[in-house]
Structure formats: C-alpha cells, structure tokens
Amino acid sequence: MRDSNTNPPARPLESFSRSRRFSKAEKKVLRGRAVWCAMRGSMRKALYPGTFDPFTNGHLDILRRACRIFDEVIVAVAPNPRKEPLFSAEERMEMINGNIVGLNARVTSFGGLVVDFAESCGAIALIRGLRAVSDFEFEFQMTQMNRDLNDGIETIFLMPGSRYFFTSSTLMKQVSFYDTARIAKFVPPNVAAALQARFANNPEAREA
C-alpha cells in the first residue's frame, strides 16, 4: 500500500510539455530551467566575444571572473575591419594567448553573427563586460537583438574591478601613441611591448 504522503514520481519535462499548451511566460520559464539543467549536467561553456584591439587588464579581469563561473570560456576575437584595428586578428589572438595560461579558457577568431558562432561552439551564454552606465544602452540593445536571433543563448554581464572602470582599448591606444609607459599598469606586459613596438615605427609618433 502506498503511503499517502509520498509524492508521485515527477514526469520528465519533455513528456510533461507535450501534455498541455503553455503560455509565452510559461515557455520562457521552462526554457530557463532547461538551460539551468544543461549547465548542471554537462560542461558549461561561455563565449567572450570582442575586438580586443588591444587586450587590456580590464578584459583579463572579466575573463578571470567568467572562468570562475563556467567550465570553459572561449575568447572569440572578431576581425572587425570596419573599426580599422591596430593589430591583426592573429596578433590579437597571440597577445591574449600569452595571458590565459592556467585559465580554463581558449582563444579563437570568428566571423558572422555572434549567436550563431556561440551555438556552433556549444556555448550557452555570452560574456559581456560593463564598466559604467554609458555602456548599458548599447549593451541592452545588442542583448535584445541577440535574444531575438537566438533565444537559447543568454547574456551574462560582468563588471571588472574598480581600477579598470575607465579603461578601454581606444584610450590605451590614444595614450600609448605618445607614451606607452604611462599605460603599463592597464595592459598586460606583452600588450604594452606590442604597443610600444607598433608606435615606435610610426614617424608621426616619433615626432610627437
């Protein structure tokens, strides 16, 4: 005889979902639970996309935080020729590789839509860094677009340590153009050396 206080065994989510129609809100909750179950039951991968021209200590800080949450973080370098990057994608990847020893991370490059690349890598989330309120509007718009393109990929926002709130790749290049030593504390040593070498060979930089 079954104990009346004993709960009946739970039905698998898949068969349960076929037994009734769900509202949009309920479907959203179920999708979230499915992602969480996947995170608990298998390797959790995240994609950290960006131009990284160049890679800064702020980027590295975000990467380290992401590595504490996920089993593997894939740093995805976008060639992004429209931004006229200072370093090639291969050079940027090499600089990042020199700073991820001991981290559960790897570096690659990608083209096309980031959500499509994330899905092809088996990533369940995108990592994005937020430094200040000024970042939020752009990130909010991009996140909503990515969600519309692929609702199965979540976006995780992480904040770097306070010492890196104002650092950006653009600022690092602007200051380094005149004096690389002044930004040494904001970029890894190999990045500082690459910036110094790049601007040392620039006639306009020597004149400055």
N, C-alpha and C positions, 0 to 999 in steps of 0.2 A: 504494500500500500504506500502511495507517495505522500510524503509529508506535505501538508497544505501550505507550509511556509516556504517551501522550496520553489524558487523561480524557475520557470520553464527555460530550456536552453535557448540562447539567442540565435535568431536566424541569421545566416550570412547576409551581409549588406547587399550583395548582388541580387539574391532571391527576394529579399525584402523590398528592394527598389522596384522590382517588377510587379509586386502585388498591389501597387496603388500609384496614382499620379501625384506628383509633387508640385508644389508652387515654386516660383522662382527663388524665393527666400529659402525654402527648404533645400532646394537643389544646391544653393550656394553653401549651406551648412554642410551638406553631405560631401561636396567637393573638398571643403576644408578638412573634414575628417579623413577623407581618402588620402589627401596629401600628408596629413599627420601620421596616418598608419604607415604610409610608404616611408616616411622619414624614420619611424621607429623600427621598421622591419628590414630595411636594406640600407646600402650605402647612401648617405645624404650628400649630394653634390650641389654646389652652387657655382654660378658663373659671375665673375667680377669683370665686366667689360669696361673699356675706356680707351682713350687715345694714348694716355701716359707719355706725353711728349714734353718734358721727360717724367720719369717715375720719381715721386717725391717721398719724403718720410711720412707725409700725411697719407699717401696711398698705402705705404707699407704698414702704417698703424691700422688702417681699415682692414687690410688683408689679414693681419695677425688676429684681429678680433673675429673676423669671419671664420678663420681656421679653428677657433675655439668652439664654434657652433656647428660647423659642418665637417664631415669626414674628409672631403676633398673640395678644394676651391680651385677653379680653373680661371686663371687670369687671361682674359681674351683681349688681345691688342687689335684695335681697329686701325687699318692703314690710314683712313680718313684723309685722302689727298686734298679735299676741299679746304681743309684747315692749313694747308701748306706746312706740314710738320718739319721741325728742325732735323729730326732723326728719322731714318727709315724704320719700317716696322721691324726689320731684322735687328737693327741696332737697339731699338727699344726692348725687344724681347731678350736680347743678350744682357742688357742692363738689369732687367727685372730678374732674370735667372741668377744673377750674381748675388741676389738678396733674399732668396727664398730657401736657402739651404736649411734643412731642419724643419721646414714647414710642410704641412700636408697640402701642398699647392703645386701646380704646374702651369706652364705658360704656353700659349698658342696664339695664333692670329685668326681672324675671321673676316668675312665679308657678308653682306646681305643683312637681313633682319635679325636682330639680336635674339628675339624669342625663338626663331627657327633654329638658330645655332645652339641655343640653350637646350632645346628639345632633342636635337641630334646628339648632344653630349650626355643626355640623361640627367641634366640639371633640373632641380625642382624650384630653384629660386635665383633671382638676380640680386647681386650686391651693389648697392649704391651708397656713396658717401654724402653726408650732409654737413656742411661747415657752418652755414649761417642761414638766416631767414631768406636771404636773397637767392639761395639755391632752390628753395622749396617750390616756387611757382613752376620753374622749368621741369623739375623732377616730378612734380604732381602731374603735369600734362603728359610727360613721357610715360609715366606709370599707367595712366588711364589708357593711353594708346596701346601700350604693350598688353594690357589686360584685355582689351577688345580684340587684339590679334590672336592672343592665346591665353585663355582664362585659367589654364592649368599651371602657368608659371607665375609664382609670387615674386614680389619685390621686397627685399629687406633693406631698410635704411639703417646705416650705422654712422655714428659720429666719431671723429678722431679725437685724440687728446687735445686739451685746450691750447697747447703750444702750437698746434697746426691749424687752428681755426682759420687763419688768414692766408695760409699758403695755397698757392695754385701753380700749375705748370707754367702758365703765362707769366706770372710775377717772377718766378725763378729765372726764366729766360731773359726777362727785361733787366733784372738786376745783374745777372751773370754776364750780360753783354758788356758791362762796364767793369765789374769786379766780382769774379766768381767766388773769391774767398769770403765775401760778405754773406753768401747764402749756403755756406758749407754745412751749417747746422740743420738746414731744412731739406737736404737731399742726401742720399747715400754717397759714400766716398767715390764709388765708381761712376756715379752720375755727375758728381762735381768735376771729376777728371775729364769726363767726356765733354762737358760744357766748356771747360777751360780750353781743351784742345780745339773744339769747334770754333770758338770765338777768337782764339789766338791766331788762327789762319784767315781771319776776316780783316781786310785792310781798313774797313770803316771802324771796326772795333779797336784796332791799334791806334787809330787817330784819336778815338775817344779816350 
